[in-house]
Amino acid sequence: MAVPRERRACGAEVTQPEVRPRLRGLGARCRGWRTVSWAMPRAAGLGSAAALGPLLAAHVVAAIEPISVGIALGAASALTGYLSYTDLYCRFAECCREEQRLNASALKLELEEKLFGQHLATEVILKALTGFKNNKNPKKPLTLSLHGWAGTGKNFVSQIVAENLHSKGLKSNFVHLFVSTLHFPHEQHIKLYQDQLQGWIRGNVSACASSVFIFDEMDKLHPGVIDAIKPFLDYYEQVDGVSYRKAIFMFLSNAGGDLITKTALDFWRAGRKREDIQLKDLEPVLSVGVFNNKHSGLWRSGLIDRNLIDYFIPFLPLEYKHVKMCVRAEMRARGSAVDEDIVTRVAEEMTFFPKGEKIYSDKGCKTVQSRLDFH
């Protein structure tokens, strides 16, 4: 593995041949002022390294030149009175604020106003995040597995969560997105991916204990890759001197979409409201289903076998009325007045299933933006 570099606020750069627990001690003295950059190992002719490299080597916080920092801090101190050096520094650069409380009211409002037709996801995510962030001594990282067909809101929710945990959201140095088809494409390099993944997570949690890791397209991830992070999700106080208990892991997957749809259809055909569907109606089915699904990314995974995934969160298929809600929201986001004629035309252009009933949009709201461009 190439040499990891640690950059501190003072501008000094410390180089070590490999990550050691003592690097975390350095970070504790200037928490949030540094990030660990990893140059991933390359295998000869390994195309995947080129794909994985940009993500795993690019997250470096630009160090602010010491003299400029000193001038800025001096001026700020003169204007505002005494503040700690850390507080002042964090006004100029993104910091990892591990003890910052979650604004549950803001998160609740955003989920309720922007996420349509997903009462289960809204309820579970809000409770899970609020409980986890209010716990000053969690026993393990929070691990959420989001399941449902494309266009039902999984990626959208991960973005909302990221923005509520770190102000820069997906652009934050403390939020890390992995896309299976981009970063882990080749089955023959599973061992390499496992080593890279462990190194990347270890380094970034050392830099920021409340780091967020999002794994998209889990259903396209080769079996076994994700088990590399099993030690980090378990009930260990530390692993090699690093505590992972305040980190958050999110898995996004289409796997289980058929199981979710079947349950939703059963409720609809029985004349029951979709809002009557409870987590207990789907979570056990989902966990067993993805565990036995070779194309779930979690096939026979120790993460499920050891009960390390805290919640399996179902995203229900979207109905015609939800598609119209998505169209209205997109029009407002573009600064346009909501035209109900256009809303109806866009919604009616979508295709719905099952063939007889035509209840659910087969692409959810995924193509709303592109279709709206034609109107």
C-alpha positions as CSV (number, residue, x, y, z in Angstrom):
1,M,0.0,0.0,0.0
2,A,1.3,3.5,-0.8
3,V,2.2,5.8,1.9
4,P,-0.7,7.5,3.7
5,R,-0.1,11.2,4.5
6,E,-1.4,13.1,7.4
7,R,-1.8,16.9,7.0
8,R,-2.3,19.0,10.1
9,A,-3.6,22.5,10.4
10,C,-0.1,23.9,11.2
11,G,0.9,23.0,7.7
12,A,3.3,20.2,8.7
13,E,3.0,16.9,6.9
14,V,3.7,13.6,8.7
15,T,4.4,10.5,6.6
16,Q,4.2,7.0,7.9
17,P,4.9,3.7,6.0
18,E,1.4,2.4,7.1
19,V,-1.5,3.4,9.3
20,R,-0.8,2.8,12.9
21,P,-3.0,3.4,15.9
22,R,-0.8,6.3,17.0
23,L,-1.9,8.4,14.0
24,R,-5.3,8.6,15.7
25,G,-3.6,10.2,18.7
26,L,-2.2,12.9,16.4
27,G,-5.7,13.5,15.1
28,A,-7.1,13.8,18.6
29,R,-5.1,17.0,19.2
30,C,-6.5,18.7,16.2
31,R,-9.7,16.8,15.6
32,G,-11.4,17.7,12.4
33,W,-8.4,19.5,10.9
34,R,-7.0,16.7,8.9
35,T,-8.1,13.8,6.7
36,V,-6.0,10.8,5.7
37,S,-5.5,10.5,2.0
38,W,-4.9,7.0,0.6
39,A,-3.1,6.2,-2.7
40,M,-4.5,2.7,-3.4
41,P,-2.2,-0.1,-4.5
42,R,-2.1,-0.8,-8.2
43,A,-2.0,-4.3,-9.8
44,A,-0.3,-4.5,-13.1
45,G,-2.9,-4.0,-15.8
46,L,-5.6,-3.5,-13.2
47,G,-8.3,-1.3,-14.7
48,S,-10.2,-1.2,-11.5
49,A,-7.4,0.7,-9.7
50,A,-7.9,3.5,-12.1
51,A,-11.6,3.6,-11.3
52,L,-11.1,3.2,-7.5
53,G,-8.2,5.5,-7.3
54,P,-9.9,8.9,-7.8
55,L,-12.4,8.2,-5.0
56,L,-9.9,6.7,-2.6
57,A,-7.1,9.2,-3.2
58,A,-8.8,12.5,-3.6
59,H,-10.3,13.3,-0.2
60,V,-7.7,15.6,1.1
61,V,-8.7,18.8,2.9
62,A,-6.7,21.7,1.5
63,A,-4.4,23.0,4.3
64,I,-4.7,26.7,5.0
65,E,-1.4,28.5,4.9
66,P,-0.2,29.1,8.5
67,I,0.4,32.9,8.2
68,S,-3.0,33.4,6.7
69,V,-4.6,31.4,9.4
70,G,-2.8,33.4,12.1
71,I,-3.9,36.7,10.6
72,A,-7.5,35.5,10.3
73,L,-7.6,34.1,13.8
74,G,-6.0,37.2,15.2
75,A,-8.5,39.5,13.5
76,A,-11.4,37.3,14.5
77,S,-10.3,37.2,18.1
78,A,-10.0,41.0,18.2
79,L,-13.6,41.3,16.9
80,T,-15.3,38.5,18.8
81,G,-13.4,38.2,22.0
82,Y,-11.7,35.0,23.1
83,L,-12.6,31.8,21.2
84,S,-10.7,28.6,21.2
85,Y,-8.3,28.0,18.3
86,T,-10.4,25.0,17.2
87,D,-13.6,27.0,17.1
88,L,-11.9,29.7,15.0
89,Y,-10.2,27.3,12.7
90,C,-13.6,25.6,12.0
91,R,-14.9,28.9,10.7
92,F,-12.5,28.7,7.8
93,A,-12.4,25.0,7.1
94,E,-14.7,22.0,7.4
95,C,-14.2,20.3,10.8
96,C,-15.4,16.9,12.1
97,R,-17.6,17.8,15.0
98,E,-18.2,14.5,16.6
99,E,-20.4,15.8,19.4
100,Q,-22.6,17.9,17.3
101,R,-26.3,17.0,17.9
102,L,-28.6,16.1,15.1
103,N,-31.4,18.6,14.4
104,A,-34.2,16.0,14.5
105,S,-36.9,18.5,13.7
106,A,-35.2,19.7,10.6
107,L,-34.6,16.1,9.4
108,K,-38.2,15.2,10.1
109,L,-39.5,18.1,8.2
110,E,-37.2,17.5,5.2
111,L,-38.2,13.8,5.0
112,E,-41.9,14.5,5.3
113,E,-41.8,17.3,2.7
114,K,-39.5,15.8,0.1
115,L,-39.8,12.0,0.4
116,F,-43.1,10.8,-1.1
117,G,-44.9,7.5,-0.4
118,Q,-42.4,6.2,2.0
119,H,-43.9,6.3,5.5
120,L,-41.7,3.4,6.7
121,A,-38.4,4.9,5.5
122,T,-39.3,8.3,7.0
123,E,-40.2,6.8,10.4
124,V,-37.4,4.3,10.7
125,I,-34.6,6.6,9.5
126,L,-35.7,9.5,11.7
127,K,-35.8,7.2,14.8
128,A,-32.6,5.4,14.0
129,L,-30.5,8.5,13.4
130,T,-32.0,10.4,16.4
131,G,-31.5,7.6,18.8
132,F,-27.9,6.9,17.5
133,K,-26.8,10.6,17.6
134,N,-28.3,11.1,21.1
135,N,-26.4,8.2,22.5
136,K,-23.0,9.4,23.7
137,N,-21.6,5.9,24.0
138,P,-23.0,3.7,21.2
139,K,-21.9,0.1,21.3
140,K,-21.5,-0.2,17.5
141,P,-21.7,1.9,14.4
142,L,-25.2,2.5,13.0
143,T,-25.8,0.3,9.9
144,L,-28.8,0.8,7.7
145,S,-29.7,-1.3,4.6
146,L,-32.1,0.5,2.2
147,H,-34.0,-1.7,-0.2
148,G,-36.5,-1.1,-3.1
149,W,-36.8,-0.6,-6.8
150,A,-35.0,2.2,-8.6
151,G,-36.6,5.6,-8.3
152,T,-38.2,5.0,-5.0
153,G,-36.0,7.4,-3.1
154,K,-33.0,5.5,-1.6
155,N,-30.3,7.7,-3.1
156,F,-32.3,10.8,-2.3
157,V,-32.6,9.8,1.4
158,S,-28.9,9.1,1.6
159,Q,-28.3,12.6,0.4
160,I,-30.7,14.1,2.9
161,V,-29.0,12.1,5.7
162,A,-25.5,13.2,4.6
163,E,-26.6,16.8,4.6
164,N,-28.1,16.6,8.1
165,L,-25.0,15.0,9.5
166,H,-22.3,17.0,7.7
167,S,-23.2,20.5,6.3
168,K,-21.5,19.8,3.0
169,G,-23.4,16.6,2.5
170,L,-22.0,14.3,-0.2
171,K,-19.3,16.9,-0.9
172,S,-18.1,16.6,2.7
173,N,-14.6,15.2,3.4
174,F,-16.3,13.0,6.0
175,V,-19.0,11.5,3.7
176,H,-17.7,8.7,1.4
177,L,-19.7,7.2,-1.5
178,F,-18.8,3.9,-3.1
179,V,-20.5,2.7,-6.3
180,S,-20.2,-1.0,-6.9
181,T,-19.9,-1.0,-10.7
182,L,-17.4,1.9,-10.6
183,H,-15.2,1.0,-7.7
184,F,-15.4,-2.8,-7.4
185,P,-16.1,-4.0,-11.0
186,H,-13.9,-7.1,-11.4
187,E,-14.7,-10.3,-9.6
188,Q,-11.2,-11.6,-9.9
189,H,-9.9,-8.7,-7.7
190,I,-12.1,-9.2,-4.7
191,K,-9.2,-9.6,-2.3
192,L,-7.6,-6.4,-3.5
193,Y,-10.9,-4.6,-3.0
194,Q,-11.2,-5.9,0.5
195,D,-7.8,-4.7,1.4
196,Q,-8.4,-1.3,-0.1
197,L,-11.8,-0.9,1.6
198,Q,-10.4,-1.7,5.0
199,G,-7.5,0.7,4.6
200,W,-9.8,3.5,3.3
201,I,-12.3,3.1,6.1
202,R,-9.7,2.8,8.8
203,G,-7.9,5.9,7.7
204,N,-11.0,8.1,7.4
205,V,-12.5,7.0,10.7
206,S,-9.2,7.7,12.3
207,A,-9.5,11.2,10.9
208,C,-13.2,11.6,11.8
209,A,-15.0,9.2,14.1
210,S,-18.4,10.3,12.8
211,S,-17.6,9.5,9.2
212,V,-20.5,8.4,6.9
213,F,-20.0,5.6,4.3
214,I,-22.6,5.0,1.6
215,F,-22.5,1.9,-0.6
216,D,-24.6,2.3,-3.7
217,E,-25.7,-0.5,-6.1
218,M,-25.1,-3.2,-3.4
219,D,-27.1,-5.7,-5.6
220,K,-24.2,-5.4,-8.1
221,L,-21.4,-5.9,-5.6
222,H,-19.5,-9.2,-5.8
223,P,-20.3,-11.6,-2.9
224,G,-17.7,-11.3,-0.2
225,V,-16.4,-7.8,-0.8
226,I,-18.6,-6.2,1.9
227,D,-17.6,-8.8,4.5
228,A,-14.2,-7.1,4.6
229,I,-15.8,-4.3,6.8
230,K,-17.4,-6.8,9.3
231,P,-14.9,-6.1,12.1
232,F,-15.7,-2.4,11.9
233,L,-19.4,-3.0,12.3
234,D,-19.2,-5.4,15.2
235,Y,-19.5,-4.7,19.0
236,Y,-15.8,-4.0,19.5
237,E,-14.6,-1.0,21.6
238,Q,-11.6,-0.6,19.2
239,V,-10.1,-2.4,16.3
240,D,-6.3,-1.9,16.1
241,G,-6.6,1.2,18.2
242,V,-9.5,2.8,16.3
243,S,-13.1,3.1,17.5
244,Y,-15.7,2.8,14.8
245,R,-18.7,3.1,17.1
246,K,-19.7,6.6,16.0
247,A,-19.5,6.0,12.3
248,I,-22.6,5.4,10.1
249,F,-22.8,2.9,7.2
250,M,-25.6,2.9,4.6
251,F,-26.2,0.2,2.0
252,L,-28.5,1.0,-1.0
253,S,-29.9,-1.9,-3.0
254,N,-32.5,-2.9,-5.5
255,A,-32.4,-6.4,-4.0
256,G,-35.6,-7.3,-2.2
257,G,-37.7,-5.0,-4.4
258,D,-39.8,-8.0,-5.6
259,L,-40.5,-9.0,-2.0
260,I,-41.5,-5.4,-1.0
261,T,-43.8,-5.2,-4.1
262,K,-45.5,-8.5,-3.3
263,T,-46.3,-7.3,0.3
264,A,-47.6,-3.9,-1.0
265,L,-49.8,-5.7,-3.6
266,D,-51.2,-8.1,-1.0
267,F,-52.2,-5.1,1.1
268,W,-53.7,-3.3,-1.9
269,R,-55.7,-6.4,-3.1
270,A,-57.0,-6.9,0.5
271,G,-58.3,-3.3,0.4
272,R,-55.8,-2.1,3.0
273,K,-53.9,1.2,2.9
274,R,-50.2,1.2,2.2
275,E,-49.8,3.2,5.3
276,D,-51.0,0.1,7.2
277,I,-47.8,-1.7,6.2
278,Q,-45.5,-1.9,9.2
279,L,-41.7,-2.6,9.4
280,K,-42.4,-6.0,11.0
281,D,-44.3,-7.0,7.8
282,L,-41.2,-6.6,5.7
283,E,-38.0,-6.5,7.7
284,P,-37.8,-10.3,8.4
285,V,-38.6,-11.1,4.8
286,L,-36.0,-8.7,3.5
287,S,-33.2,-9.9,5.7
288,V,-33.8,-13.6,4.8
289,G,-34.3,-12.7,1.2
290,V,-31.1,-10.8,0.6
291,F,-29.1,-13.3,2.7
292,N,-30.2,-16.0,0.2
293,N,-29.9,-13.9,-2.9
294,K,-26.7,-14.4,-4.8
295,H,-27.1,-11.0,-6.4
296,S,-27.8,-8.9,-3.3
297,G,-24.2,-8.1,-2.3
298,L,-25.1,-9.6,1.0
299,W,-25.4,-13.3,0.0
300,R,-24.6,-15.4,3.0
301,S,-22.9,-12.4,4.5
302,G,-21.5,-12.4,8.1
303,L,-23.1,-8.9,8.4
304,I,-26.5,-10.5,8.4
305,D,-25.5,-13.8,10.1
306,R,-24.0,-11.8,13.0
307,N,-27.0,-9.3,13.1
308,L,-24.8,-6.3,12.4
309,I,-27.3,-4.5,10.2
310,D,-29.5,-2.5,12.5
311,Y,-32.4,-1.9,10.2
312,F,-33.5,-3.3,6.8
313,I,-35.5,-0.4,5.5
314,P,-38.1,-1.1,2.7
315,F,-38.9,1.5,0.1
316,L,-42.4,0.8,-1.3
317,P,-43.2,1.1,-5.0
318,L,-44.6,4.4,-6.0
319,E,-48.2,4.9,-7.2
320,Y,-49.5,7.4,-9.8
321,K,-50.3,10.0,-7.1
322,H,-46.7,9.8,-5.8
323,V,-45.3,10.4,-9.3
324,K,-47.4,13.5,-9.6
325,M,-46.0,14.7,-6.3
326,C,-42.5,14.2,-7.7
327,V,-43.3,16.2,-10.8
328,R,-44.7,19.1,-8.7
329,A,-41.6,19.1,-6.5
330,E,-39.3,19.1,-9.5
331,M,-41.1,22.1,-11.0
332,R,-40.8,24.0,-7.7
333,A,-37.1,23.1,-7.5
334,R,-36.7,24.7,-11.0
335,G,-38.4,27.8,-9.9
336,S,-41.4,27.2,-12.2
337,A,-45.1,27.6,-11.3
338,V,-46.8,24.3,-10.9
339,D,-48.9,23.6,-14.0
340,E,-51.3,20.7,-13.2
341,D,-51.8,20.0,-16.9
342,I,-48.1,19.3,-17.3
343,V,-48.0,17.4,-14.0
344,T,-50.7,15.1,-15.4
345,R,-49.1,14.6,-18.8
346,V,-45.7,13.7,-17.3
347,A,-47.3,11.2,-14.9
348,E,-49.3,9.6,-17.7
349,E,-46.2,9.1,-19.8
350,M,-44.8,6.8,-17.1
351,T,-45.4,3.0,-17.3
352,F,-47.1,1.1,-14.5
353,F,-47.3,-2.5,-13.3
354,P,-48.7,-5.1,-12.7
355,K,-50.0,-5.5,-16.3
356,G,-53.7,-5.8,-15.1
357,E,-53.9,-3.3,-12.3
358,K,-51.2,-0.8,-13.3
359,I,-50.7,0.5,-9.8
360,Y,-47.0,1.1,-9.4
361,S,-44.6,3.1,-11.6
362,D,-41.9,0.7,-12.9
363,K,-39.2,3.5,-12.7
364,G,-40.6,5.2,-9.6
365,C,-39.7,8.9,-10.0
366,K,-36.4,8.3,-11.6
367,T,-37.2,9.7,-15.1
368,V,-39.3,12.6,-13.9
369,Q,-36.6,15.2,-14.5
370,S,-35.8,14.1,-18.0
371,R,-39.5,13.8,-19.0
372,L,-40.2,17.3,-17.6
373,D,-37.6,18.7,-20.0
374,F,-39.9,17.9,-22.9
375,H,-42.8,20.1,-21.5
